[in-house]
């Protein structure tokens, strides 16, 4: 049996009994979901999908905010050799209809009433769509056509379904298409990127060489799981290491959630770090003069150390002493804003300003900023904890090769490169089957 996400997950669910796998926020508090319950829910949901007639290769869409049900549906589908089609939870009806029609999706899970209403408004134009599943406990309003995840989990799995599930898990190949992720469409029609189990796990393994995460780590799921960054770096990495994922209650409550969860890592985007950076400086600059003077002295000392480390230059004893004092007097208090256990942030998607990069490294929570895109699964280059240059996108990850074509295109090769675009009629710049894809 080749390595794949489903078998790795089932193994972790079995070996980590009693340990917390997921944490869900409800009524202002976090509720733990143990690994054995996580595994049981995925298996039961997979058997329920078999009862609905799900076949190998069928497309299952997930149109929902981040929640445990997102993970259940994703892993249940992968266990049945189906293909998962994630859709951003704020996508409008036209965007959703295009993806569902193009992918010929037969089943979709929605997260809330507005998403259900969107699907109902276009359902008549989707001949392939047979089932709608609601992530909540009860379907809102008078809609009785949609099933619920909770009702599917409440049913008993028959022996035939259990046997079929085990059979399909045993037949999964690392080259099987696991997911069909549609590009944003900023350069034309959205294109369905075909990513295999091998692609996804190759990227996770490469990322792990840089971030050194393990079973005791807690990741906060904040960015949309429909995008590859959160799905690969948080969800699939958690399956490989056997750690814990906590779901942010909302975008507005993320700082509160960090205090409650005290995560060790999370993904973000440069704009988020810009806001945090500005907020800290605004608060300090409007405070007492002595506090402001101490803070800016600490930042100067910390920035000097980071700059010398980036240039691989030695740090003299006097500067080391100043930095140790700055950390004890100032930076330890700033780290408390992030729950005191945060080891690192993962970031991408836009330019990260050099001074912000330096600041977060100085306070002891480095932003591991990098470059990547869906066609190469997720991360291609990364600034790591020890090998970094502020204001840049870092070095290629292990197993990734990069070259520059004569016309300036970036050429990437490695096991993380997609199998191709879903529609064979679409023109491709390179043959992805050779392990090479070109993009700007």
C-alpha positions in Angstrom: 0.0 0.0 0.0 1.4 3.4 -1.0 1.5 6.3 1.4 -1.7 8.3 1.3 -3.7 10.8 3.5 -6.4 8.3 4.4 -4.2 5.5 5.7 -2.0 8.0 7.6 -5.1 9.5 9.2 -6.5 6.1 10.2 -3.2 5.2 11.7 -3.1 8.4 13.8 -6.7 7.9 15.0 -5.7 4.5 16.3 -2.4 5.3 17.9 -3.4 8.6 19.5 -6.4 7.5 21.5 -7.1 9.8 24.4 -5.3 12.7 22.8 -7.1 15.8 21.5 -7.3 16.0 17.7 -9.7 18.9 17.1 -11.1 21.8 19.2 -14.3 23.5 18.4 -15.5 26.8 19.8 -19.1 26.8 21.1 -20.8 29.4 23.4 -17.4 31.1 24.0 -15.6 27.9 25.1 -13.6 25.2 23.4 -14.8 21.6 23.2 -12.2 18.8 22.6 -12.7 16.1 20.0 -10.4 13.1 20.7 -8.5 11.3 17.9 -10.6 8.1 18.3 -13.8 10.1 17.9 -12.3 11.9 14.9 -11.5 8.6 13.3 -14.9 7.1 14.2 -16.8 10.1 12.7 -14.8 9.9 9.5 -15.5 6.2 9.1 -19.2 6.6 9.9 -19.6 9.5 7.4 -17.7 7.5 4.8 -20.2 4.6 5.2 -23.1 7.0 5.0 -21.7 8.4 1.7 -21.5 4.8 0.4 -25.2 4.5 1.2 -25.8 7.6 -0.9 -24.2 5.8 -3.8 -20.8 7.5 -3.8 -18.5 6.0 -6.4 -14.7 6.1 -6.8 -13.7 9.2 -8.6 -17.0 11.1 -7.8 -16.5 14.8 -6.9 -17.6 16.0 -3.5 -17.6 19.7 -2.9 -17.2 21.4 0.4 -18.7 25.0 0.6 -18.3 25.9 4.2 -16.4 27.9 6.8 -13.7 26.1 8.8 -15.1 23.5 11.2 -14.6 19.8 12.2 -17.3 18.8 9.7 -15.0 20.2 6.9 -12.3 17.8 8.0 -14.8 14.9 8.4 -16.1 15.3 4.9 -12.7 15.8 3.4 -11.2 12.6 4.9 -14.4 10.5 4.4 -14.3 11.4 0.7 -10.5 10.7 0.4 -11.0 7.3 2.2 -13.5 6.4 -0.6 -11.2 7.4 -3.4 -13.5 10.3 -4.2 -12.2 13.7 -5.2 -12.7 16.7 -3.0 -13.6 20.1 -4.5 -13.2 22.9 -1.9 -15.1 26.2 -2.5 -14.3 29.4 -0.6 -17.2 30.0 1.8 -17.8 33.6 0.6 -18.0 32.6 -3.1 -21.1 34.0 -4.9 -23.7 31.9 -6.8 -22.0 32.5 -10.2 -18.6 31.3 -8.9 -20.1 28.3 -7.1 -22.1 27.3 -10.2 -19.1 27.5 -12.4 -17.0 25.2 -10.2 -19.8 22.7 -9.6 -20.7 22.5 -13.3 -17.1 22.3 -14.5 -16.2 19.6 -12.0 -19.4 17.7 -12.4 -19.8 17.5 -8.6 -22.4 15.0 -7.4 -22.5 15.9 -3.7 -21.9 19.1 -1.7 -21.6 20.0 2.0 -22.6 23.5 2.9 -21.8 25.3 6.2 -24.6 27.7 6.9 -28.0 29.0 5.8 -26.6 31.5 3.3 -24.5 28.9 1.5 -27.5 26.6 1.5 -29.6 29.3 -0.1 -26.9 29.9 -2.7 -27.0 26.2 -3.7 -30.8 26.1 -3.8 -30.8 29.1 -6.1 -28.7 27.3 -8.7 -29.5 23.7 -8.1 -31.9 23.4 -11.1 -28.9 24.3 -13.4 -26.7 21.5 -11.9 -27.7 18.2 -13.4 -24.9 16.3 -11.8 -25.7 17.4 -8.2 -27.6 14.7 -6.4 -27.1 15.4 -2.7 -26.8 18.5 -0.5 -25.5 18.0 3.1 -25.8 20.6 5.8 -22.9 20.9 8.3 -25.1 22.0 11.2 -27.3 19.9 13.3 -30.6 20.9 11.8 -31.5 22.2 8.3 -32.6 25.9 8.6 -36.1 27.0 7.5 -38.5 24.6 5.8 -35.8 23.0 3.5 -36.1 19.2 3.9 -34.1 18.3 0.8 -30.7 18.7 2.5 -29.3 16.0 4.8 -27.2 16.9 7.8 -23.8 15.6 8.9 -25.1 14.9 12.4 -28.0 12.8 11.0 -25.5 10.8 8.8 -23.2 10.3 11.8 -26.2 9.1 13.9 -26.8 6.1 11.6 -25.3 2.7 12.0 -22.8 1.5 9.4 -23.7 -1.9 7.9 -21.2 -4.7 7.4 -21.3 -4.3 3.6 -20.4 -0.5 3.9 -17.6 -1.2 6.4 -16.1 -3.9 4.1 -16.4 -1.6 1.0 -14.7 1.3 3.0 -11.8 -1.0 4.0 -11.5 -2.2 0.4 -11.3 1.3 -1.0 -8.8 2.5 1.5 -6.6 -0.5 0.6 -6.8 0.4 -3.1 -5.8 4.1 -2.7 -2.7 5.0 -4.7 -0.4 7.9 -3.9 -1.0 9.0 -7.5 -4.8 9.1 -7.1 -6.3 12.6 -7.5 -7.2 13.7 -4.0 -8.6 17.1 -4.7 -9.6 19.5 -7.4 -8.7 23.1 -6.3 -9.9 25.9 -8.5 -7.7 28.9 -9.1 -9.1 32.4 -8.4 -9.7 33.2 -12.1 -7.7 36.4 -12.0 -6.0 35.4 -15.3 -9.1 34.1 -17.0 -11.6 31.3 -16.2 -10.8 29.4 -13.0 -8.9 26.2 -13.6 -9.3 23.0 -11.6 -5.8 22.0 -10.3 -5.5 18.2 -9.9 -3.5 17.4 -6.8 -2.7 13.8 -5.8 -2.0 12.3 -2.4 1.7 12.3 -3.4 1.6 16.0 -4.2 0.0 17.0 -0.9 2.2 14.8 1.3 5.4 15.8 -0.5 4.6 19.4 0.4 3.8 18.5 4.0 7.1 16.6 4.3 9.1 19.4 2.8 7.4 22.0 5.1 8.1 19.8 8.2 11.9 20.0 7.5 11.5 23.8 8.0 9.0 24.1 10.8 9.8 21.1 13.1 6.3 20.5 14.4 5.3 17.4 16.5 2.6 15.8 18.6 2.5 18.4 21.2 1.8 21.3 18.8 -1.5 23.0 18.4 -2.4 24.8 15.1 -5.1 27.4 14.9 -7.2 27.1 11.8 -7.9 30.7 10.8 -7.4 31.1 7.0 -10.1 29.4 4.8 -9.5 25.6 4.6 -10.7 25.9 1.0 -7.3 27.4 0.2 -4.3 25.2 0.0 -2.2 27.0 2.7 -4.5 26.2 5.6 -5.4 22.8 4.3 -1.9 21.6 3.7 0.1 23.4 6.4 -2.5 23.0 9.2 -4.9 20.1 8.4 -2.7 17.6 6.5 0.4 18.5 8.5 -1.6 17.7 11.7 -2.4 14.3 10.2 1.2 13.5 9.6 2.4 14.7 13.1 -0.6 13.7 15.2 -1.1 17.1 16.7 -4.1 19.3 17.5 -6.2 21.7 15.4 -8.3 24.4 17.0 -10.8 26.3 14.9 -11.1 30.0 15.2 -14.6 31.1 16.1 -14.6 33.9 13.5 -12.3 36.3 11.8 -13.3 38.9 14.4 -12.6 36.7 17.4 -9.2 35.4 16.3 -7.2 37.3 19.0 -9.5 36.1 21.7 -9.3 32.6 20.3 -5.5 32.8 20.5 -5.7 33.6 24.2 -8.1 30.7 24.8 -6.3 28.1 22.7 -2.7 29.2 23.1 -1.6 27.7 19.8 2.0 27.0 18.9 1.5 27.9 15.2 -0.9 29.4 12.7 -1.1 30.6 9.2 -1.6 34.2 8.3 -1.3 36.7 5.4 0.9 39.8 5.3 -2.0 42.1 5.8 -2.8 40.5 9.1 0.7 41.0 10.3 0.7 44.6 9.2 -2.4 45.2 11.3 -0.9 43.6 14.4 2.4 45.4 13.9 0.6 48.8 13.5 -1.6 48.1 16.5 1.3 47.3 18.8 3.2 50.4 17.7 0.1 52.7 18.0 -0.6 51.5 21.5 3.0 52.0 22.6 3.4 55.4 21.0 0.3 56.7 22.7 1.5 55.5 26.1 3.8 56.8 28.8 7.2 58.2 27.6 9.3 55.8 29.6 7.4 52.8 28.3 7.8 54.1 24.7 11.5 54.7 25.1 12.0 51.2 26.6 10.0 49.6 23.7 11.9 51.3 21.0 15.3 50.5 22.6 14.2 46.8 22.7 13.1 46.8 19.1 16.5 48.4 18.1 18.4 45.8 19.9 16.3 42.9 18.6 16.4 44.2 15.0 20.2 44.4 15.2 20.4 40.8 16.3 18.0 39.6 13.6 19.9 41.5 10.9 23.2 40.0 11.9 21.8 36.5 12.1 20.3 36.9 8.6 23.7 37.9 7.3 25.4 35.0 9.1 27.5 37.5 11.1 28.4 36.9 14.8 26.6 38.8 17.5 28.9 40.5 20.0 28.5 39.8 23.8 27.2 43.4 24.5 24.5 43.1 21.9 23.6 39.6 23.2 23.2 41.1 26.7 21.0 43.9 25.4 18.8 41.5 23.5 18.4 39.2 26.5 17.3 42.2 28.6 15.0 43.4 25.8 13.4 40.0 25.7 12.9 39.8 29.5 11.6 43.3 29.8 9.6 43.8 26.6 9.3 40.9 24.2 8.0 38.3 26.7 5.0 40.7 27.3 4.3 41.0 23.6 4.4 37.2 23.2 1.6 37.0 25.8 -0.7 38.6 23.2 -0.3 35.4 21.2 -0.8 33.0 24.1 2.8 32.7 25.1 3.3 29.4 23.3 3.4 30.6 19.7 6.5 29.3 17.9 5.9 30.6 14.4 3.6 32.0 11.8 3.4 30.6 8.3 2.7 33.3 5.7 2.3 33.8 1.9 0.2 35.3 -0.8 1.7 38.8 -0.9 4.8 40.8 0.0 5.8 41.0 3.6 7.5 44.3 4.5 11.0 43.8 5.7 10.6 45.8 9.0 7.6 43.7 9.9 9.5 40.5 9.2 12.4 41.7 11.4 10.1 42.8 14.2 8.4 39.4 14.6 11.7 37.6 14.5 13.0 39.9 17.1 10.1 39.2 19.5 10.7 35.5 19.1 7.8 34.5 16.8 9.3 34.3 13.3 7.0 34.7 10.3 8.1 31.9 7.9 7.1 33.7 4.8 7.4 32.0 1.4 6.2 31.6 -2.1 3.9 29.1 -3.6 0.7 28.5 -5.6 -2.0 25.9 -6.1 -0.3 24.4 -9.2 2.7 23.5 -7.0 0.4 22.3 -4.1 1.3 25.0 -1.6 4.8 26.0 -0.6 7.7 26.3 -3.0 10.2 28.5 -1.2 10.3 29.5 2.5 12.3 31.6 4.9 13.0 29.3 7.8 14.0 30.0 11.4 17.7 29.8 10.7 18.0 30.4 7.0 16.2 33.6 6.1 16.6 37.0 4.5 14.0 39.6 5.6 11.9 41.0 2.8 12.4 38.0 0.5 10.6 34.7 -0.2 13.3 32.4 1.0 15.0 29.3 -0.5 13.4 26.3 -2.3 12.2 23.6 0.0 13.9 20.2 0.0 12.9 18.2 -3.1 12.0 21.3 -5.1 14.0 22.5 -8.0 13.6 26.0 -9.5 14.9 27.6 -12.6 14.1 30.8 -14.6 13.1 30.5 -18.3 14.4 33.0 -20.9 11.1 34.9 -20.8 11.3 35.3 -17.0 8.9 32.5 -16.0 9.6 30.6 -12.9 9.9 26.8 -13.6 9.3 24.4 -10.7 9.8 20.7 -10.6 9.3 18.1 -7.9 6.7 15.7 -6.4 4.6 18.7 -5.3 3.8 19.8 -8.9 0.2 19.1 -9.9 -0.9 16.3 -12.2 -2.4 18.9 -14.5 -5.5 20.9 -15.0 -8.8 19.1 -14.8 -10.1 19.9 -18.3 -8.0 18.3 -21.0 -9.3 20.9 -23.5 -7.6 23.7 -21.7 -4.2 24.8 -23.0 -1.3 24.2 -20.7 2.1 25.9 -20.8 4.0 22.7 -20.0 3.3 19.0 -19.7 2.6 18.6 -16.0 3.0 14.8 -16.5 6.7 15.4 -16.9 6.7 16.9 -13.4 7.2 20.4 -14.7 4.8 23.3 -14.8 5.5 26.9 -15.8 3.7 29.9 -14.3 4.1 33.6 -13.8 
